[in-house]
Amino acid sequence: MKRLPHNRAQSKDPPQRDSTSVAGMDRWRPWCLGGLCALFVARPLFPSEATAIRGDGLTVVMLWLALAALWLLGAIGRARLALRFGWTDAALVILIVLHTIAAIWAASRGSPRPAINMLWEWVAFGLSFLLARQLLVGQRETRMLVAAMIALAVALSGDGLYQYLYEMPATRAEYQRNPDKALRDAGLWFEKDTPSRKLFEYRLQSKEPFATFALPNSLAGFLAPWLVVGVGIWVGGLSAMSPLRRRLFRTGAALCLILVAACLLLTKSRSAYLATLLGLILAGLFCRGRAVRIGWKTPLAATGVLAALVAAAIALGGLDREVLSEAGKSLGYRLQYWHATVRMILDYPLLGCGPGHFRDHYTRYKLPEASEEISDPHNFLLEVWATAGTPAMLALVALLVCFAYEVLRDRREQLRPSHAAPDEFVAAAGPDRPVFVIGGMTAGFLLAFPLGWMADAPAGWGIWLVGLPLAALTLALFYPWADTGQLPKSLPAIGLLALLVNLLAAGGIGFPGVAGTLWMLMAVGLNTSAPTQSRLLPQWAGLAGLAATVLLAVGCYVTAYGPVLQSQTALRAAARDPVRAGQLLQSAAMADPLSAEPWIHLSTLTFTQWRATNAQTALDQFDLCMANALELAPRSSPIWLEAGDRYWEVANKTAAPEANRWKTKALTAYRHAVELYPSNAAARAKFAIALDATGDGAGADEEASRALELDRLTPHLDKKLPDELRKRLLRKKSGRN
C-alpha cells in the first residue's frame, strides 16, 4: 500500500497523473455520486423503525451494494486505485465486523430473521459512509448534497405540518364517527373498554406529527441536525457571495428554516430541543467567519421568531405545560430503560443479546413500573453495547474519538502556514459535478415512491403534494450558496454532535432513516474539515474489492432480500385474499424459512378453523404451526403467552386423557412467558389459574400474589389486570385462605 504525498516537498519527483486512471474515475464517479444522493434522500421517505422485523429496508441495502460494485467497476483498467482511508474509516470497518459477528451468533441461538436483517442494515451503514468518503470530492457538489438534505428536511417538515393541520384531525373525526369501522379499515381490532383499546384511543389523540417516520422522536432526530446545519450556513457560509445574493439567500433560507423549526417544536421531543439548542450555540461560536459581524438585531430577531412559533404552537394546541411538567417523568422512564439495559449487558457482555433481539430480551429485565416494551434502550451507546457487545461498543467509541481528533487537529493546523499541494485524489476525480447531485435528489424522491409501497407503511400523499414542491423550492433557494458559498469546516461536526446528543436520550442509531444523517455528516466532516491522506492501492485491490462486494450482494440476496421479498409479498396477498390465505401463508413460510411471522399467522388461521369445525386435522396443523413459530422466536414472551392461551382453550374443549397433554403444553408455555417477562401481571395471572386447575395450589398462590403485586405497582393502564381477571384471582386466594 502506498500513500499519495500530501506535500510535494516530501516527494523527490512531482506526482504523475495516470490518464487512464483519471478517465476511469471521471467516467464512473458522477453517476455514482448521483446514486449516493438518491439513496440518502430516499431512505427517510418511508419508515425504518421496524426494519428488523419485516426487512423493509433490504431493497435499499441491495442498492447500496450495487452502487459500491458500480464504483469499483471503475477501478478496472486503472494502474492504481486512490482511496481515502484513515483511522476513522478503520474503526468503522472494525465496528461493522464486530456487529456482523454478533448478528451471526444471535441468528444461530435466537430469532434468525431480525438478526440477519440488522446485519445487512449495518453493512449498508458502513458502505454509505465509505462511499461518501470517496465520491464527495468537489466543494460545490458537497455543498449541493448538504443543500439537498436540508431541502429534504423542509419537505418532511411540510408533510408533518400537513399531518398536524389536516390529516390527523380528519383521522380522529373519522374514528369518532365509527370507531369499529375505522379500526377494521386500519387492520386493527380491540374490544371495547379494554386497556388495549383505551391505549389506542389515547395515542390517537396525540397531536405530534411524525411525517414519514413511525415516531415523532424519529422525525425530530432527523430534523434537528439539519436545522443546525442550515442555521450554521446562514451565519457563516455566505462570505464569498455577492451582497445581493447574500440578502436574497438569507431571506429565503430563513423562511425554510422557520418551517423546520415549527415542525420540530410540534414533535415535543425534549432531547431534540436540547440537541438543537446546543448545536445552534456551537454554530454561532465556531461557524461565524471572521469578517461576519452579528450585532444585537440578529439574536433579537431570532428570539422573536422563536417566541412567535411557540405562541402559535400553544394557540393551536401543539404545545402545552406537559412539555415541561412531564420532562421529569420522561427522564424517569429513560432511567428505567437504562437500568434494565445495564442488567442485560451484564448478562451478555461479549456479543450482546443480538442485533434485532433487544425487544425480546428487554422484557426479562423490564422493571414493574416501566411503561412499555421498547425496541431499543433510547441511548445509542447502550443500544450498540446491549445488542452487539462490549467490543462493538468500544469500536463505536473509538470511531467517534478518531473523528473528533481529526476535526480538532485540522483546527489547530489551520493556524499554521501550509505549503501543501492540492490532494492528488481530488485532482484525479475529475471536475466538480453538482448537477449530478440535483439529479440524484430528484431520483431519490422518485425511488421512494415504489420503495414506500413495498413497505408496510407507505408515505401519505402529504409528502408528494406538500413536501416535494417545498423541497424543489428550497433547493432552488440554496443553489446560490451551493454554487458560490462556503461550508464552514466545523459545521458538519457540529450537526453530528447535535444528532448524537439527541440519540443519547432518544435512541435510533439502528433506524436507517435517522442513522443515514449520522454517517453522511461524519463523511462530509472528514472530507471538508480533515482531509485524510489518500492511499494508492495496487490494481488487484480494486478487483478484490469488487469481488468481495459481489459476494456480499449475493449473500444479502440469498439470506435476506430474496426470501423476505417473496415472503412479505405472500403475506400481503394473504391479508387481501382470505379465501386463499392458508395457501399463501404456506408459501410465505416456505419462501422465508428463517421468519416466524408466517407461522404465527398460520397458527392463528388454523386455530380459528379448529374453533369453527373442531376437526382434528386443523388442530394438528395448529400445533405444528405454533411449534414452528416458537422455534423461530424462542425468546418472544408474547408468542409463548399466546400459545399458552390457545393450548389451554384446547385442553378445556378436549376430553381426557388428551386434555392432560394440552394442559401440560399450556403450563410449559405460560412458564416460558413468565420467565421471559417476569413483570407481566397478566401472564402471571393466567399461569396462576392454570396451576390452580391442575392441582398446584401453592404455585398458584405464589403466582397470583405476584400478579396482584405487579398490578398494584404499575401506574400504566394498559399494564394493569382486567377487572374480571383481578377479581378471579382475589376470589381464589380468599377461598383458599
ZAMARGU-4260 file (C-alpha; in steps of 0.2 Angstrom, whole numbers, plus 5000, padded with zeros to 4 digits):
<rodrens>
0) 5000/5000/5000 | 5006/5017/4996 | 5001/5035/5001 | 4999/5049/4990 | 5011/5063/4995
5) 5002/5076/5005 | 5016/5089/5002 | 5026/5090/4986 | 5041/5094/4996 | 5040/5076/5004
10) 5042/5069/4986 | 5058/5069/4976 | 5048/5069/4959 | 5032/5078/4956 | 5017/5066/4956
15) 5012/5060/4939 | 4993/5058/4935 | 4989/5042/4926 | 4977/5047/4911 | 4969/5030/4911
20) 4966/5031/4930 | 4959/5049/4929 | 4947/5044/4914 | 4941/5029/4923 | 4937/5038/4939
25) 4929/5053/4930 | 4918/5041/4919 | 4910/5032/4934 | 4911/5044/4949 | 4897/5057/4944
30) 4885/5044/4941 | 4889/5035/4957 | 4888/5052/4966 | 4870/5054/4959 | 4866/5037/4966
35) 4873/5041/4983 | 4862/5056/4984 | 4847/5047/4978 | 4849/5033/4992 | 4852/5046/5006
40) 4836/5056/5001 | 4825/5040/4998 | 4828/5031/5014 | 4820/5044/5026 | 4804/5045/5015
45) 4797/5028/5021 | 4798/5021/5039 | 4813/5012/5045 | 4809/5008/5064 | 4803/4991/5060
50) 4816/4986/5048 | 4822/4972/5059 | 4806/4963/5059 | 4800/4964/5041 | 4815/4970/5032
55) 4808/4985/5023 | 4825/4992/5020 | 4833/4977/5012 | 4830/4984/4994 | 4840/5000/4999
60) 4853/4988/5006 | 4854/4979/4989 | 4855/4996/4980 | 4870/5002/4992 | 4879/4986/4987
65) 4875/4989/4969 | 4882/5006/4970 | 4898/5000/4978 | 4900/4987/4964 | 4897/5001/4951
70) 4910/5012/4959 | 4923/4998/4960 | 4920/4993/4942 | 4928/5010/4938 | 4944/5003/4945
75) 4946/4990/4931 | 4960/4996/4920 | 4967/5008/4932 | 4985/5007/4936 | 4981/5012/4954
80) 4966/5014/4965 | 4966/5030/4975 | 4957/5028/4992 | 4953/5039/5006 | 4955/5029/5022
85) 4961/5034/5039 | 4959/5029/5057 | 4941/5034/5057 | 4937/5023/5042 | 4947/5008/5050
90) 4937/5010/5066 | 4920/5009/5057 | 4926/4994/5047 | 4930/4985/5064 | 4913/4991/5071
95) 4904/4983/5056 | 4914/4967/5058 | 4910/4965/5076 | 4892/4969/5074 | 4891/4956/5060
100) 4899/4943/5072 | 4886/4947/5085 | 4872/4946/5072 | 4878/4929/5066 | 4879/4922/5084
105) 4862/4929/5088 | 4854/4921/5072 | 4861/4904/5077 | 4854/4905/5095 | 4838/4915/5094
110) 4827/4923/5081 | 4837/4922/5065 | 4827/4934/5054 | 4829/4950/5064 | 4847/4947/5067
115) 4851/4944/5049 | 4840/4959/5043 | 4850/4971/5055 | 4867/4963/5050 | 4864/4969/5032
120) 4857/4986/5038 | 4873/4989/5047 | 4883/4983/5032 | 4874/4997/5022 | 4878/5010/5035
125) 4896/5006/5033 | 4895/5006/5014 | 4886/5023/5014 | 4900/5031/5024 | 4914/5024/5014
130) 4906/5028/4998 | 4903/5046/5003 | 4921/5047/5008 | 4926/5043/4990 | 4913/5051/4980
135) 4911/5068/4988 | 4926/5077/4981 | 4922/5094/4974 | 4917/5108/4986 | 4901/5113/4975
140) 4894/5095/4975 | 4897/5093/4993 | 4888/5109/4997 | 4874/5103/4985 | 4872/5087/4994
145) 4870/5097/5010 | 4858/5108/5002 | 4848/5093/4996 | 4847/5086/5013 | 4841/5102/5020
150) 4828/5103/5007 | 4823/5085/5012 | 4821/5091/5030 | 4810/5105/5024 | 4799/5093/5014
155) 4797/5082/5029 | 4793/5097/5040 | 4779/5102/5027 | 4772/5084/5027 | 4772/5085/5046
160) 4763/5101/5047 | 4751/5095/5034 | 4748/5080/5045 | 4745/5091/5061 | 4734/5103/5052
165) 4723/5092/5041 | 4727/5073/5041 | 4727/5069/5059 | 4711/5079/5064 | 4702/5070/5049
170) 4708/5053/5056 | 4702/5057/5073 | 4685/5063/5067 | 4683/5048/5056 | 4686/5037/5071
175) 4674/5046/5082 | 4660/5044/5069 | 4663/5025/5068 | 4676/5018/5079 | 4674/4999/5074
180) 4674/5003/5055 | 4690/5014/5057 | 4699/5000/5067 | 4694/4987/5053 | 4700/4999/5039
185) 4716/5000/5048 | 4718/4981/5050 | 4716/4983/5069 | 4704/4977/5082 | 4702/4980/5101
190) 4687/4975/5111 | 4678/4990/5119 | 4683/4996/5136 | 4699/4985/5136 | 4716/4993/5141
195) 4722/4990/5123 | 4708/5000/5116 | 4710/5014/5128 | 4728/5015/5125 | 4725/5016/5106
200) 4712/5029/5108 | 4724/5039/5120 | 4738/5038/5107 | 4725/5043/5093 | 4723/5059/5102
205) 4741/5063/5101 | 4745/5078/5090 | 4763/5076/5087 | 4767/5075/5069 | 4778/5060/5063
210) 4779/5063/5043 | 4786/5048/5035 | 4793/5041/5051 | 4784/5029/5064 | 4788/5040/5079
215) 4788/5059/5082 | 4805/5057/5090 | 4812/5049/5075 | 4806/5064/5064 | 4814/5076/5077
220) 4830/5066/5077 | 4831/5069/5058 | 4826/5087/5058 | 4837/5093/5072 | 4855/5091/5064
225) 4849/5099/5048 | 4841/5114/5056 | 4858/5116/5065 | 4867/5115/5048 | 4855/5126/5040
230) 4857/5140/5053 | 4876/5137/5053 | 4876/5141/5034 | 4865/5156/5036 | 4878/5163/5049
235) 4895/5158/5042 | 4894/5151/5024 | 4890/5167/5014 | 4906/5177/5014 | 4910/5173/4996
240) 4893/5178/4989 | 4889/5195/4982 | 4879/5206/4994 | 4863/5205/4984 | 4864/5186/4983
245) 4868/5185/5001 | 4852/5196/5006 | 4841/5186/4994 | 4848/5169/5001 | 4846/5174/5019
250) 4828/5179/5017 | 4823/5163/5008 | 4833/5152/5019 | 4826/5159/5034 | 4808/5155/5029
255) 4813/5137/5025 | 4822/5135/5042 | 4807/5143/5051 | 4796/5129/5044 | 4808/5116/5050
260) 4809/5124/5067 | 4790/5124/5068 | 4788/5106/5064 | 4802/5102/5077 | 4793/5111/5090
265) 4777/5101/5087 | 4786/5084/5089 | 4788/5088/5108 | 4805/5079/5108 | 4814/5087/5123
270) 4830/5078/5118 | 4829/5086/5101 | 4826/5103/5108 | 4841/5101/5119 | 4852/5095/5105
275) 4846/5109/5093 | 4850/5122/5106 | 4867/5116/5109 | 4870/5114/5090 | 4864/5132/5087
280) 4876/5139/5101 | 4891/5130/5094 | 4887/5135/5076 | 4886/5153/5082 | 4903/5152/5091
285) 4913/5142/5078 | 4905/5144/5061 | 4904/5163/5060 | 4918/5169/5048 | 4930/5182/5054
290) 4923/5195/5043 | 4905/5192/5049 | 4898/5203/5062 | 4882/5198/5071 | 4875/5213/5081
295) 4861/5214/5093 | 4847/5214/5079 | 4850/5196/5073 | 4849/5187/5091 | 4834/5198/5095
300) 4825/5194/5078 | 4829/5175/5081 | 4822/5176/5099 | 4806/5185/5092 | 4804/5172/5078
305) 4805/5158/5091 | 4793/5166/5103 | 4781/5168/5089 | 4782/5150/5084 | 4780/5144/5102
310) 4765/5156/5104 | 4757/5149/5088 | 4760/5131/5093 | 4752/5134/5110 | 4737/5143/5102
315) 4735/5128/5090 | 4736/5116/5105 | 4753/5109/5099 | 4762/5114/5115 | 4756/5113/5132
320) 4763/5113/5150 | 4766/5095/5149 | 4781/5098/5138 | 4790/5105/5154 | 4780/5097/5168
325) 4782/5079/5161 | 4800/5081/5157 | 4805/5073/5174 | 4793/5059/5171 | 4801/5056/5153
330) 4818/5056/5161 | 4812/5044/5174 | 4806/5032/5160 | 4823/5033/5152 | 4832/5029/5168
335) 4821/5014/5170 | 4825/5008/5152 | 4844/5011/5155 | 4844/5002/5172 | 4836/4987/5163
340) 4848/4988/5149 | 4863/4988/5160 | 4857/4972/5168 | 4855/4965/5151 | 4873/4970/5146
345) 4880/4961/5162 | 4872/4945/5156 | 4878/4947/5138 | 4894/4957/5139 | 4904/4949/5125
350) 4892/4948/5110 | 4876/4956/5117 | 4859/4949/5116 | 4860/4951/5097 | 4855/4964/5084
355) 4836/4965/5081 | 4834/4955/5098 | 4833/4969/5110 | 4814/4969/5112 | 4813/4950/5116
360) 4827/4951/5129 | 4821/4968/5137 | 4805/4960/5144 | 4816/4949/5155 | 4824/4964/5163
365) 4809/4977/5162 | 4805/4985/5179 | 4787/4983/5185 | 4784/5001/5185 | 4792/5004/5167
370) 4780/5010/5154 | 4782/4999/5138 | 4791/4985/5129 | 4804/4996/5120 | 4813/4990/5104
375) 4829/5000/5109 | 4836/5007/5125 | 4834/5026/5120 | 4853/5028/5120 | 4864/5024/5105
380) 4879/5019/5116 | 4869/5007/5126 | 4860/5001/5111 | 4876/4995/5102 | 4883/4989/5119
385) 4867/4978/5123 | 4865/4971/5105 | 4882/4969/5099 | 4893/4968/5114 | 4907/4977/5123
390) 4920/4976/5109 | 4907/4984/5097 | 4903/4997/5109 | 4922/5001/5111 | 4924/5001/5092
395) 4910/5014/5091 | 4918/5025/5105 | 4935/5023/5095 | 4926/5029/5079 | 4919/5045/5087
400) 4936/5048/5096 | 4945/5047/5079 | 4933/5058/5071 | 4934/5071/5085 | 4953/5070/5084
405) 4954/5073/5065 | 4942/5088/5066 | 4951/5096/5081 | 4968/5093/5073 | 4963/5102/5057
410) 4958/5117/5068 | 4975/5118/5075 | 4983/5116/5058 | 4973/5130/5051 | 4984/5142/5062
415) 5000/5136/5054 | 5007/5141/5037 | 5005/5127/5024 | 5013/5123/5008 | 5004/5108/5004
420) 4999/5104/4986 | 4982/5100/4980 | 4977/5082/4985 | 4980/5071/4970 | 4964/5061/4975
425) 4954/5077/4971 | 4964/5080/4955 | 4961/5063/4949 | 4942/5064/4952 | 4938/5075/4938
430) 4928/5091/4938 | 4916/5096/4951 | 4898/5090/4946 | 4884/5097/4957 | 4871/5094/4943
435) 4873/5075/4947 | 4868/5079/4965 | 4852/5088/4959 | 4848/5073/4948 | 4851/5061/4962
440) 4839/5071/4974 | 4826/5070/4960 | 4829/5051/4958 | 4828/5049/4977 | 4810/5056/4978
445) 4805/5045/4963 | 4813/5030/4970 | 4805/5032/4987 | 4788/5030/4979 | 4790/5012/4974
450) 4800/5008/4990 | 4787/5015/5001 | 4773/5005/4993 | 4784/4989/4995 | 4784/4993/5014
455) 4770/4990/5026 | 4768/5009/5029 | 4770/5019/5013 | 4771/5038/5015 | 4755/5048/5014
460) 4751/5060/5000 | 4757/5075/5010 | 4775/5071/5006 | 4771/5072/4987 | 4758/5086/4987
465) 4766/5097/5000 | 4784/5091/5003 | 4790/5088/4986 | 4786/5106/4980 | 4794/5113/4996
470) 4810/5103/4993 | 4811/5109/4975 | 4809/5127/4981 | 4822/5125/4995 | 4835/5118/4983
475) 4832/5132/4971 | 4834/5145/4986 | 4850/5136/4992 | 4858/5134/4974 | 4867/5151/4975
480) 4875/5146/4991 | 4880/5128/4984 | 4887/5137/4969 | 4897/5151/4977 | 4896/5150/4996
485) 4906/5141/5009 | 4903/5126/5020 | 4911/5130/5037 | 4923/5117/5041 | 4917/5114/5059
490) 4898/5114/5054 | 4896/5095/5049 | 4904/5090/5065 | 4893/5102/5075 | 4877/5095/5066
495) 4884/5077/5070 | 4886/5082/5088 | 4868/5088/5089 | 4862/5072/5082 | 4872/5062/5094
500) 4866/5072/5109 | 4848/5068/5103 | 4852/5049/5101 | 4859/5049/5119 | 4841/5051/5125
505) 4830/5046/5110 | 4840/5032/5103 | 4838/5026/5085 | 4855/5023/5079 | 4849/5007/5071
510) 4835/5016/5061 | 4841/5019/5044 | 4831/5035/5041 | 4839/5043/5056 | 4856/5034/5055
515) 4859/5040/5037 | 4862/5058/5043 | 4875/5052/5055 | 4886/5043/5043 | 4884/5057/5030
520) 4888/5071/5041 | 4903/5061/5048 | 4909/5058/5030 | 4907/5076/5025 | 4915/5082/5041
525) 4931/5072/5037 | 4931/5076/5019 | 4930/5095/5022 | 4937/5098/5039 | 4951/5085/5040
530) 4955/5078/5023 | 4964/5061/5026 | 4979/5057/5015 | 4974/5047/5000 | 4981/5030/4998
535) 4987/5022/4982 | 4982/5003/4981 | 4988/4991/4968 | 4976/4986/4954 | 4972/4970/4961
540) 4965/4978/4977 | 4951/4986/4966 | 4947/4969/4959 | 4947/4961/4976 | 4935/4974/4982
545) 4924/4971/4968 | 4924/4953/4970 | 4920/4955/4989 | 4906/4967/4985 | 4898/4955/4973
550) 4899/4941/4986 | 4891/4952/4999 | 4877/4956/4987 | 4874/4938/4983 | 4874/4934/5002
555) 4862/4948/5005 | 4850/4942/4991 | 4851/4924/4997 | 4850/4926/5016 | 4838/4941/5016
560) 4832/4951/5001 | 4825/4936/4991 | 4817/4927/5005 | 4810/4942/5014 | 4803/4950/4997
565) 4794/4934/4992 | 4788/4930/5010 | 4781/4948/5013 | 4773/4948/4996 | 4764/4932/5000
570) 4759/4939/5017 | 4751/4954/5010 | 4742/4944/4997 | 4735/4933/5011 | 4729/4948/5020
575) 4719/4954/5005 | 4713/4936/5000 | 4705/4927/5015 | 4699/4913/5003 | 4717/4908/4998
580) 4725/4914/5015 | 4731/4897/5020 | 4740/4893/5004 | 4748/4910/5003 | 4754/4909/5021
585) 4761/4892/5017 | 4770/4900/5003 | 4777/4914/5014 | 4783/4901/5026 | 4792/4891/5013
590) 4799/4907/5005 | 4807/4913/5021 | 4811/4898/5032 | 4820/4909/5045 | 4805/4920/5049
595) 4792/4916/5062 | 4779/4928/5056 | 4771/4917/5043 | 4770/4903/5056 | 4762/4915/5068
600) 4748/4920/5056 | 4746/4901/5051 | 4744/4896/5069 | 4730/4910/5071 | 4721/4904/5055
605) 4722/4885/5059 | 4716/4888/5077 | 4701/4898/5070 | 4697/4884/5059 | 4698/4872/5073
610) 4686/4883/5083 | 4674/4883/5069 | 4675/4864/5064 | 4683/4855/5079 | 4692/4845/5066
615) 4707/4835/5072 | 4716/4840/5056 | 4715/4858/5059 | 4721/4855/5077 | 4736/4845/5072
620) 4740/4859/5059 | 4739/4872/5073 | 4750/4863/5084 | 4763/4861/5071 | 4762/4880/5066
625) 4764/4885/5084 | 4779/4874/5087 | 4787/4881/5071 | 4784/4899/5077 | 4791/4896/5094
630) 4806/4888/5087 | 4810/4903/5076 | 4806/4916/5090 | 4811/4906/5106 | 4813/4922/5117
635) 4797/4931/5112 | 4786/4931/5128 | 4770/4937/5119 | 4771/4922/5107 | 4773/4910/5122
640) 4758/4918/5131 | 4748/4917/5115 | 4752/4898/5114 | 4748/4895/5132 | 4731/4903/5130
645) 4727/4893/5115 | 4734/4877/5122 | 4723/4880/5137 | 4707/4883/5127 | 4711/4866/5118
650) 4713/4857/5134 | 4696/4864/5141 | 4687/4858/5125 | 4696/4841/5123 | 4691/4825/5133
655) 4703/4816/5144 | 4716/4809/5143 | 4721/4820/5128 | 4716/4836/5138 | 4730/4832/5150
660) 4743/4833/5136 | 4737/4850/5131 | 4736/4856/5149 | 4755/4851/5151 | 4759/4861/5135
665) 4749/4876/5141 | 4758/4876/5158 | 4775/4875/5149 | 4770/4889/5138 | 4764/4900/5152
670) 4780/4896/5162 | 4791/4902/5147 | 4780/4918/5145 | 4783/4922/5164 | 4802/4918/5163
675) 4804/4929/5148 | 4793/4943/5155 | 4793/4942/5174 | 4784/4959/5177 | 4769/4955/5166
680) 4755/4954/5178 | 4743/4946/5165 | 4755/4932/5161 | 4757/4928/5179 | 4738/4928/5182
685) 4735/4916/5168 | 4749/4905/5174 | 4741/4905/5192 | 4724/4900/5185 | 4732/4886/5175
690) 4742/4880/5190 | 4727/4880/5201 | 4716/4870/5189 | 4730/4857/5188 | 4731/4855/5207
695) 4747/4865/5211 | 4739/4876/5224 | 4755/4883/5232 | 4762/4888/5215 | 4745/4896/5210
700) 4745/4906/5226 | 4763/4912/5223 | 4759/4917/5205 | 4743/4925/5210 | 4751/4935/5224
705) 4765/4941/5212 | 4752/4946/5198 | 4742/4956/5211 | 4758/4965/5217 | 4763/4969/5199
710) 4745/4976/5196 | 4747/4987/5211 | 4765/4993/5206 | 4762/4998/5188 | 4755/5015/5185
715) 4751/5011/5167 | 4733/5007/5162 | 4737/4995/5148 | 4749/4985/5160 | 4735/4983/5174
720) 4725/4967/5175 | 4707/4967/5168 | 4694/4969/5181 | 4687/4951/5179 | 4704/4943/5180
725) 4709/4953/5195 | 4693/4948/5204 | 4695/4930/5199 | 4712/4930/5207 | 4706/4938/5223
730) 4692/4925/5225 | 4703/4911/5223 | 4716/4917/5236 | 4702/4922/5248 | 4693/4905/5245
735) 4710/4895/5248 | 4714/4906/5264
</rodrens>
